[in-house]
Amino acid sequence: MSFLTPLFFLGVAALAAPILVHLVRRTRARRVQFPALVFVRQVPQRTIRRRTLHNLLLLLLRCLAILLIVIAFTRPFFSGGSAARDNSAAGATVILVDNSLSMRREQLFAEAQRRAEGAVDEVRNDEQVALLSFDKRYTVINRFTNDKNRITANIRSLGAGWDGTDYEQALRGAESLLGEVETTGPKRIVMISDFQTPGWKQASATFKLANNTQLITLDVGGSKPPPNIAITNVEARGLIFGQKYLDNLVVHVSNFSDTPRDHVQVDFQINEQTVEKRDINLNSRDSRVVEFTGFNLNDGANRCTIDITTGDFIADNRFYFTLRRETPAKALIVESASRGRSDSLHLQSALTTNEDLPFTFTLKSTGSVDPASISDYALVVLNDPGPINSALADALAKFVEAGGQMIVATGPRTTADVFNASLQRVAPATLRESVQTKAGESVAITDIKFDHPIFEVFQESGRLAGANVIGYFRSEPRANAAVLARFEDGSPALLQARTGKGRVMLFTSSLGPSWNDLPLTPLYLPFIHQMVRYAGAREENSWYGLGQTFTVGKGKEAAPPPIDTPGGARLSETRQTPDGDLLVTAREPGFYRLRYNDQPGFAAVNIDGAEGDFTKLNFAEFTAGVTGGAGGGEGSEANRNLSNEEVEGRQKVWWSLLLVALMLLLAESFLARRTKMAKMIG
């Protein structure tokens, strides 16, 4: 037997305490002078012997309990027997090789391969070895085998990838593999990495290795991480309809080092032509935002890049994205046949002041609209149209059900009964009575959902409550309708609902000045533009992250186009959506070329910008977080056999000793009480 903390044997001195108590409290006969012995009771010799034996037994129990407690604190364990068999039996080792983006710097991955080969050489010939590579996901390269040459050959065939790092996922994969093997020997995980901070967050960690699994970490990243500046994000609207980009294109640049960096060049290019350059300064651990706007775009997909010149880690110094310029779709405004064209003047003016709207508009009266032509449009705006004939109403319903978008506004020419009868199939609400305020009075638009795309621009720039409304319809929303804004009395002001594949928005006041002064306020223009943009919204990402899946639609040839990867290889993806579009998972950064016959397309893919932070993990926190403090440190030779701590931790002899000591103390307490009662009765 061996002891983990033998210094606690000094506690044996505590045995003196019960012995001293026994000697001090030993019963001594008191001398009493009697003139005659006839009155003295004779005590049998047998009773005296019994009491002496009781006292000696109590002393023995007390001493033995203290001795067991002292031995328990020395943490004893058996170095032979089963422990020796566990230590000498062939175990199982999983080698985890980090092939994330950060391993591309300098010669880190080559060093990682060298250390992995060394780890394979150090395991016993009869030991089972498995090989995993990992970045944000893990890949099983080899399941358990005794063939060291095979493992070594696969290590040499590995290469560094482009994705970020996730140490927790890697350990999950290794633990899962270890669960497949049965062995009485030790189980080990050898993790080889540069151990950077972004790969593990203590606050969100949820995984710990099993108690019988030992973690060995081999750090190839060095003690002092190199400085690095990276482009971490670009915010851009991927689809526009005008020649000029009028939004703000926002670029995020981060300095991941403790040294300030001055005169960092930020170069914005479109189709490999420089559009604009900026010069910025970055403090240590600082992030800056650079904005570009007002530049022109060609028709179709434009390949855009942001480059920084820093002389450090090259892989995160370029960011790829696309800006697609498309021809606006056709839209129709329908007004009352009895009104003059000037009644829609404000609406027309608002829709023609911005070239970057997804529609071009045509104005017609209800009497001049051919119901058969409705399907030619992508959006129909009913601007207080008055009565609608049944053919047009039926065409509008079919238009929406097939996927068309419609905006409806009421007004003085709208009648609730006629409106409900004509548009009952698609309208978001049933109109009730109209409300007209008294002279000099008005109501405001309140209870606005500012998180909705239509109203998000009003969170900071203004509030629709500034408009004065003198007329509107009370309405009863359909079950599936969403109320986006209300009037002061709680009646819905703007609603939306889906019917079939399409969507209808209903504004229960007017879009002209007849029932409110909204067209006369600065709020009118953004309100109309946001409604129209929302109606024409199409999901178009300007870029994707590694590992994301994007959809490649069918071309005019009714099939997805051939696709070339950024490296120039022809992609062989076969996964498709139910509609026949191709699903592509991004595996490398750059532009994927979509070879449509009429016009080529592009999809931009970028690395995880956070991977450029090479700050070292806190090893103490990491080891404690994933192993509960039972992991090994850097290096493998010292962890080759089970340590004394591990053997003792498995056996836990101290727990049995404390349990026996407790039982002895309980027995001592019972006997002491019984002896005391016997004395009292005697």
Secondary structure, 3 states (H helix, E strand, C coil): CEECCHHHHHHHHHHHHHHHHHHHCCCCCCCCCCCCHHHCCCCCHHHHHHHHHHHHHHHHHHHHHHHHHHHHHCCEECCCHHHHHHHHCCCEEEEEEECCHHHHCCCHHHHHHHHHHHHHHHCCCCCEEEEEEECCCEEEEEEEECCHHHHHHHHHHCCCCCCCCCHHHHHHHHHHHHCCCCCCCCEEEEEEECCEHHHCCHHHCCCCCCCCEEEEEEECCCCCCCCCEEEEEEECCCEECCCEECCCEEEEEEECCCCCEEEEEEEEEECCEEEEEEEEEECCCCEEEEEECCEECCCEEEEEEEEEECCCCHHHCEEEEEEEECCCEEEEEEECCCCCHHHHHHHHHHHHCCCCCCEEEEEEEHHHCCHHHHHHCCEEEEECCCCCCHHHHHHHHHHHHCCCEEEEECCCCCCHHHHHHHHCCCCCEEEEEEEECCCCCCECEECCCCCCCCCCCHHHHCCHHHCCECEEEEEEECCCCEEEEEECCCCEEEEEEEECCEEEEEECCCCCCCCECHHHCCCHHHHHHHHHHHHCCCCCCCCEECCCEEEECCCCCCCCCCEECCCCCECCCCCECCCCCEEEECCCCEEEEECCCCCCEEEEEECCHHHHCCCECCHHHHHHHHHCCCCCCECCHHHCCCCHHHHHHHHCHHHHHHHHHHHHHHHHHHHHHHHHHHHHHC
